[in-house]
Amino acid sequence: MEQIARTSKQIGAALRRRRRSASLSQSELGAKTNLRQATISALENGQPGTKLRTLVDVMVALDLEMVVRDRSKAGETIENMF
C-alpha cells in the first residue's frame, strides 16, 4: 500500500505500522539493522536528528523504498496524480 508522508512524525508512524505488521519488536528490528532499540524508538517518534543512513537501513530491513516526487495539492488523491 502506498503511503504519503510529509513530516518526520508521519514517516515514523509509517515505519511503526510496517514493523508491527511484520510482527517485529523494536529490539528485533534493531538487531536486524545493528541499531539500538532506543534509536528505532526515536525514529518511529519522528525525533529530529535522525541520520539518513539510519532511515535507509530501517527501510531496507522492512522491505520499503522511498519515492521522491512533487508535492501533491490538498485534496488530490493518489489515483488522480498518475
N, CA, C and O atoms as a GROMACS GRO file, in nm:
protein
  328
    1MET      N    1   0.083  -0.117   0.000
    1MET     CA    2   0.000   0.000   0.000
    1MET      C    3   0.088   0.124   0.000
    1MET      O    4   0.183   0.133   0.078
    2GLU      N    5   0.059   0.217  -0.085
    2GLU     CA    6   0.135   0.341  -0.093
    2GLU      C    7   0.087   0.438   0.014
    2GLU      O    8  -0.033   0.455   0.035
    3GLN      N    9   0.184   0.501   0.081
    3GLN     CA   10   0.153   0.600   0.183
    3GLN      C   11   0.229   0.727   0.152
    3GLN      O   12   0.341   0.722   0.102
    4ILE      N   13   0.169   0.839   0.181
    4ILE     CA   14   0.236   0.966   0.165
    4ILE      C   15   0.272   1.017   0.304
    4ILE      O   16   0.187   1.024   0.393
    5ALA      N   17   0.399   1.051   0.322
    5ALA     CA   18   0.447   1.105   0.449
    5ALA      C   19   0.522   1.233   0.421
    5ALA      O   20   0.613   1.236   0.338
    6ARG      N   21   0.483   1.340   0.488
    6ARG     CA   22   0.544   1.471   0.465
    6ARG      C   23   0.625   1.522   0.583
    6ARG      O   24   0.699   1.619   0.570
    7THR      N   25   0.612   1.458   0.697
    7THR     CA   26   0.684   1.502   0.815
    7THR      C   27   0.759   1.384   0.877
    7THR      O   28   0.732   1.268   0.845
    8SER      N   29   0.853   1.415   0.963
    8SER     CA   30   0.927   1.307   1.030
    8SER      C   31   0.834   1.222   1.116
    8SER      O   32   0.855   1.102   1.129
    9LYS      N   33   0.733   1.283   1.175
    9LYS     CA   34   0.637   1.205   1.255
    9LYS      C   35   0.556   1.110   1.167
    9LYS      O   36   0.528   0.997   1.208
   10GLN      N   37   0.517   1.155   1.048
   10GLN     CA   38   0.443   1.068   0.957
   10GLN      C   39   0.530   0.954   0.905
   10GLN      O   40   0.483   0.841   0.891
   11ILE      N   41   0.656   0.983   0.878
   11ILE     CA   42   0.749   0.877   0.835
   11ILE      C   43   0.765   0.775   0.947
   11ILE      O   44   0.760   0.655   0.924
   12GLY      N   45   0.785   0.825   1.068
   12GLY     CA   46   0.799   0.735   1.183
   12GLY      C   47   0.677   0.648   1.204
   12GLY      O   48   0.690   0.529   1.233
   13ALA      N   49   0.559   0.707   1.191
   13ALA     CA   50   0.435   0.630   1.208
   13ALA      C   51   0.423   0.523   1.100
   13ALA      O   52   0.377   0.412   1.128
   14ALA      N   53   0.462   0.555   0.978
   14ALA     CA   54   0.457   0.457   0.869
   14ALA      C   55   0.554   0.341   0.897
   14ALA      O   56   0.522   0.225   0.874
   15LEU      N   57   0.672   0.374   0.946
   15LEU     CA   58   0.769   0.269   0.980
   15LEU      C   59   0.718   0.182   1.094
   15LEU      O   60   0.735   0.060   1.091
   16ARG      N   61   0.656   0.244   1.194
   16ARG     CA   62   0.599   0.168   1.306
   16ARG      C   63   0.491   0.071   1.257
   16ARG      O   64   0.489  -0.046   1.296
   17ARG      N   65   0.401   0.121   1.171
   17ARG     CA   66   0.295   0.034   1.118
   17ARG      C   67   0.356  -0.086   1.044
   17ARG      O   68   0.311  -0.199   1.061
   18ARG      N   69   0.457  -0.059   0.963
   18ARG     CA   70   0.520  -0.167   0.886
   18ARG      C   71   0.590  -0.266   0.979
   18ARG      O   72   0.580  -0.388   0.960
   19ARG      N   73   0.661  -0.214   1.079
   19ARG     CA   74   0.730  -0.303   1.174
   19ARG      C   75   0.630  -0.392   1.246
   19ARG      O   76   0.651  -0.512   1.259
   20ARG      N   77   0.522  -0.332   1.291
   20ARG     CA   78   0.420  -0.411   1.360
   20ARG      C   79   0.353  -0.513   1.268
   20ARG      O   80   0.326  -0.626   1.310
   21SER      N   81   0.328  -0.475   1.144
   21SER     CA   82   0.266  -0.571   1.050
   21SER      C   83   0.361  -0.686   1.019
   21SER      O   84   0.317  -0.794   0.981
   22ALA      N   85   0.491  -0.663   1.036
   22ALA     CA   86   0.591  -0.769   1.018
   22ALA      C   87   0.612  -0.847   1.148
   22ALA      O   88   0.696  -0.937   1.153
   23SER      N   89   0.536  -0.814   1.251
   23SER     CA   90   0.545  -0.879   1.382
   23SER      C   91   0.685  -0.872   1.442
   23SER      O   92   0.736  -0.969   1.498
   24LEU      N   93   0.746  -0.755   1.428
   24LEU     CA   94   0.879  -0.732   1.484
   24LEU      C   95   0.870  -0.634   1.601
   24LEU      O   96   0.796  -0.536   1.594
   25SER      N   97   0.944  -0.660   1.705
   25SER     CA   98   0.957  -0.562   1.812
   25SER      C   99   1.063  -0.461   1.771
   25SER      O  100   1.138  -0.483   1.676
   26GLN      N  101   1.069  -0.351   1.843
   26GLN     CA  102   1.174  -0.254   1.815
   26GLN      C  103   1.312  -0.316   1.835
   26GLN      O  104   1.404  -0.286   1.760
   27SER      N  105   1.326  -0.400   1.935
   27SER     CA  106   1.454  -0.466   1.960
   27SER      C  107   1.491  -0.560   1.847
   27SER      O  108   1.608  -0.566   1.807
   28GLU      N  109   1.394  -0.634   1.795
   28GLU     CA  110   1.421  -0.725   1.684
   28GLU      C  111   1.462  -0.649   1.558
   28GLU      O  112   1.554  -0.689   1.488
   29LEU      N  113   1.392  -0.538   1.530
   29LEU     CA  114   1.430  -0.455   1.416
   29LEU      C  115   1.569  -0.396   1.438
   29LEU      O  116   1.649  -0.388   1.344
   30GLY      N  117   1.597  -0.355   1.560
   30GLY     CA  118   1.729  -0.304   1.592
   30GLY      C  119   1.837  -0.406   1.568
   30GLY      O  120   1.944  -0.373   1.517
   31ALA      N  121   1.811  -0.530   1.602
   31ALA     CA  122   1.908  -0.638   1.580
   31ALA      C  123   1.932  -0.660   1.430
   31ALA      O  124   2.044  -0.689   1.388
   32LYS      N  125   1.826  -0.647   1.351
   32LYS     CA  126   1.840  -0.665   1.205
   32LYS      C  127   1.921  -0.553   1.140
   32LYS      O  128   1.981  -0.572   1.035
   33THR      N  129   1.922  -0.436   1.203
   33THR     CA  130   1.985  -0.318   1.144
   33THR      C  131   2.110  -0.273   1.220
   33THR      O  132   2.172  -0.172   1.185
   34ASN      N  133   2.146  -0.348   1.325
   34ASN     CA  134   2.259  -0.310   1.410
   34ASN      C  135   2.238  -0.173   1.474
   34ASN      O  136   2.333  -0.095   1.490
   35LEU      N  137   2.113  -0.145   1.511
   35LEU     CA  138   2.078  -0.020   1.579
   35LEU      C  139   2.021  -0.053   1.716
   35LEU      O  140   1.966  -0.161   1.738
   36ARG      N  141   2.034   0.040   1.808
   36ARG     CA  142   1.977   0.021   1.940
   36ARG      C  143   1.824   0.036   1.935
   36ARG      O  144   1.771   0.105   1.848
   37GLN      N  145   1.756  -0.028   2.027
   37GLN     CA  146   1.610  -0.017   2.035
   37GLN      C  147   1.571   0.129   2.053
   37GLN      O  148   1.471   0.174   1.997
   38ALA      N  149   1.649   0.204   2.130
   38ALA     CA  150   1.619   0.346   2.152
   38ALA      C  151   1.627   0.426   2.023
   38ALA      O  152   1.553   0.523   2.006
   39THR      N  153   1.714   0.387   1.932
   39THR     CA  154   1.726   0.455   1.803
   39THR      C  155   1.602   0.427   1.718
   39THR      O  156   1.550   0.517   1.652
   40ILE      N  157   1.554   0.304   1.720
   40ILE     CA  158   1.431   0.269   1.648
   40ILE      C  159   1.314   0.348   1.705
   40ILE      O  160   1.232   0.401   1.630
   41SER      N  161   1.307   0.356   1.836
   41SER     CA  162   1.200   0.432   1.902
   41SER      C  163   1.204   0.578   1.862
   41SER      O  164   1.101   0.637   1.830
   42ALA      N  165   1.322   0.637   1.864
   42ALA     CA  166   1.336   0.779   1.826
   42ALA      C  167   1.292   0.802   1.682
   42ALA      O  168   1.225   0.900   1.652
   43LEU      N  169   1.331   0.712   1.592
   43LEU     CA  170   1.293   0.722   1.451
   43LEU      C  171   1.141   0.713   1.437
   43LEU      O  172   1.080   0.793   1.366
   44GLU      N  173   1.080   0.616   1.504
   44GLU     CA  174   0.936   0.599   1.495
   44GLU      C  175   0.859   0.716   1.556
   44GLU      O  176   0.746   0.742   1.517
   45ASN      N  177   0.920   0.786   1.650
   45ASN     CA  178   0.855   0.901   1.712
   45ASN      C  179   0.882   1.031   1.639
   45ASN      O  180   0.835   1.137   1.680
   46GLY      N  181   0.959   1.023   1.529
   46GLY     CA  182   0.984   1.141   1.448
   46GLY      C  183   1.076   1.242   1.512
   46GLY      O  184   1.070   1.361   1.480
   47GLN      N  185   1.161   1.197   1.602
   47GLN     CA  186   1.252   1.289   1.668
   47GLN      C  187   1.355   1.343   1.569
   47GLN      O  188   1.402   1.269   1.482
   48PRO      N  189   1.389   1.469   1.580
   48PRO     CA  190   1.485   1.530   1.487
   48PRO      C  191   1.625   1.472   1.509
   48PRO      O  192   1.658   1.420   1.615
   49GLY      N  193   1.705   1.483   1.405
   49GLY     CA  194   1.844   1.443   1.415
   49GLY      C  195   1.874   1.303   1.365
   49GLY      O  196   1.987   1.256   1.377
   50THR      N  197   1.775   1.235   1.310
   50THR     CA  198   1.800   1.101   1.257
   50THR      C  199   1.884   1.111   1.132
   50THR      O  200   1.856   1.192   1.043
   51LYS      N  201   1.986   1.030   1.125
   51LYS     CA  202   2.072   1.028   1.007
   51LYS      C  203   1.999   0.960   0.891
   51LYS      O  204   1.922   0.865   0.911
   52LEU      N  205   2.023   1.009   0.772
   52LEU     CA  206   1.962   0.950   0.653
   52LEU      C  207   2.000   0.802   0.642
   52LEU      O  208   1.916   0.720   0.605
   53ARG      N  209   2.122   0.768   0.674
   53ARG     CA  210   2.168   0.629   0.668
   53ARG      C  211   2.085   0.540   0.760
   53ARG      O  212   2.052   0.427   0.725
   54THR      N  213   2.052   0.591   0.878
   54THR     CA  214   1.969   0.515   0.972
   54THR      C  215   1.832   0.489   0.912
   54THR      O  216   1.782   0.376   0.918
   55LEU      N  217   1.771   0.592   0.855
   55LEU     CA  218   1.641   0.576   0.791
   55LEU      C  219   1.647   0.473   0.679
   55LEU      O  220   1.559   0.387   0.669
   56VAL      N  221   1.747   0.482   0.596
   56VAL     CA  222   1.761   0.389   0.483
   56VAL      C  223   1.781   0.246   0.533
   56VAL      O  224   1.720   0.154   0.480
   57ASP      N  225   1.864   0.227   0.635
   57ASP     CA  226   1.887   0.093   0.689
   57ASP      C  227   1.757   0.031   0.741
   57ASP      O  228   1.731  -0.087   0.719
   58VAL      N  229   1.676   0.111   0.810
   58VAL     CA  230   1.549   0.061   0.863
   58VAL      C  231   1.453   0.030   0.748
   58VAL      O  232   1.384  -0.071   0.751
   59MET      N  233   1.449   0.117   0.649
   59MET     CA  234   1.361   0.093   0.534
   59MET      C  235   1.400  -0.036   0.461
   59MET      O  236   1.313  -0.113   0.420
   60VAL      N  237   1.527  -0.059   0.444
   60VAL     CA  238   1.574  -0.182   0.378
   60VAL      C  239   1.531  -0.304   0.460
   60VAL      O  240   1.482  -0.403   0.405
   61ALA      N  241   1.549  -0.297   0.592
   61ALA     CA  242   1.513  -0.409   0.678
   61ALA      C  243   1.363  -0.438   0.674
   61ALA      O  244   1.321  -0.552   0.694
   62LEU      N  245   1.283  -0.334   0.649
   62LEU     CA  246   1.137  -0.350   0.642
   62LEU      C  247   1.087  -0.369   0.499
   62LEU      O  248   0.966  -0.371   0.475
   63ASP      N  249   1.180  -0.383   0.405
   63ASP     CA  250   1.147  -0.403   0.263
   63ASP      C  251   1.062  -0.288   0.208
   63ASP      O  252   0.961  -0.310   0.142
   64LEU      N  253   1.106  -0.166   0.238
   64LEU     CA  254   1.039  -0.045   0.191
   64LEU      C  255   1.133   0.034   0.100
   64LEU      O  256   1.254   0.015   0.104
   65GLU      N  257   1.075   0.121   0.019
   65GLU     CA  258   1.155   0.211  -0.062
   65GLU      C  259   1.095   0.350  -0.055
   65GLU      O  260   0.977   0.367  -0.023
   66MET      N  261   1.176   0.450  -0.084
   66MET     CA  262   1.132   0.588  -0.080
   66MET      C  263   1.118   0.639  -0.223
   66MET      O  264   1.203   0.612  -0.308
   67VAL      N  265   1.012   0.711  -0.248
   67VAL     CA  266   0.990   0.774  -0.378
   67VAL      C  267   0.983   0.924  -0.354
   67VAL      O  268   0.906   0.971  -0.271
   68VAL      N  269   1.063   0.999  -0.428
   68VAL     CA  270   1.063   1.144  -0.415
   68VAL      C  271   0.995   1.201  -0.538
   68VAL      O  272   1.031   1.168  -0.651
   69ARG      N  273   0.895   1.286  -0.516
   69ARG     CA  274   0.819   1.343  -0.627
   69ARG      C  275   0.766   1.479  -0.585
   69ARG      O  276   0.777   1.517  -0.468
   70ASP      N  277   0.710   1.552  -0.678
   70ASP     CA  278   0.649   1.681  -0.647
   70ASP      C  279   0.537   1.660  -0.545
   70ASP      O  280   0.467   1.559  -0.547
   71ARG      N  281   0.523   1.757  -0.459
   71ARG     CA  282   0.420   1.751  -0.357
   71ARG      C  283   0.283   1.765  -0.421
   71ARG      O  284   0.263   1.849  -0.509
   72SER      N  285   0.188   1.683  -0.377
   72SER     CA  286   0.052   1.690  -0.430
   72SER      C  287  -0.023   1.807  -0.368
   72SER      O  288   0.015   1.856  -0.262
   73LYS      N  289  -0.126   1.850  -0.433
   73LYS     CA  290  -0.211   1.959  -0.384
   73LYS      C  291  -0.310   1.904  -0.282
   73LYS      O  292  -0.342   1.785  -0.283
   74ALA      N  293  -0.358   1.988  -0.195
   74ALA     CA  294  -0.457   1.948  -0.095
   74ALA      C  295  -0.580   1.891  -0.164
   74ALA      O  296  -0.631   1.948  -0.260
   75GLY      N  297  -0.626   1.778  -0.113
   75GLY     CA  298  -0.746   1.715  -0.168
   75GLY      C  299  -0.721   1.627  -0.288
   75GLY      O  300  -0.812   1.557  -0.332
   76GLU      N  301  -0.603   1.629  -0.343
   76GLU     CA  302  -0.572   1.546  -0.459
   76GLU      C  303  -0.549   1.403  -0.412
   76GLU      O  304  -0.475   1.380  -0.316
   77THR      N  305  -0.610   1.308  -0.478
   77THR     CA  306  -0.593   1.168  -0.439
   77THR      C  307  -0.479   1.108  -0.518
   77THR      O  308  -0.438   1.159  -0.622
   78ILE      N  309  -0.429   0.998  -0.467
   78ILE     CA  310  -0.318   0.928  -0.533
   78ILE      C  311  -0.359   0.888  -0.675
   78ILE      O  312  -0.278   0.899  -0.767
   79GLU      N  313  -0.482   0.842  -0.694
   79GLU     CA  314  -0.526   0.797  -0.825
   79GLU      C  315  -0.523   0.910  -0.928
   79GLU      O  316  -0.495   0.887  -1.045
   80ASN      N  317  -0.551   1.033  -0.883
   80ASN     CA  318  -0.556   1.147  -0.975
   80ASN      C  319  -0.417   1.199  -1.012
   80ASN      O  320  -0.404   1.279  -1.104
   81MET      N  321  -0.315   1.155  -0.940
   81MET     CA  322  -0.181   1.209  -0.964
   81MET      C  323  -0.107   1.134  -1.074
   81MET      O  324  -0.006   1.184  -1.123
   82PHE      N  325  -0.154   1.018  -1.114
   82PHE     CA  326  -0.081   0.938  -1.214
   82PHE      C  327  -0.158   0.922  -1.342
   82PHE      O  328  -0.109   0.857  -1.435
   0.00000   0.00000   0.00000
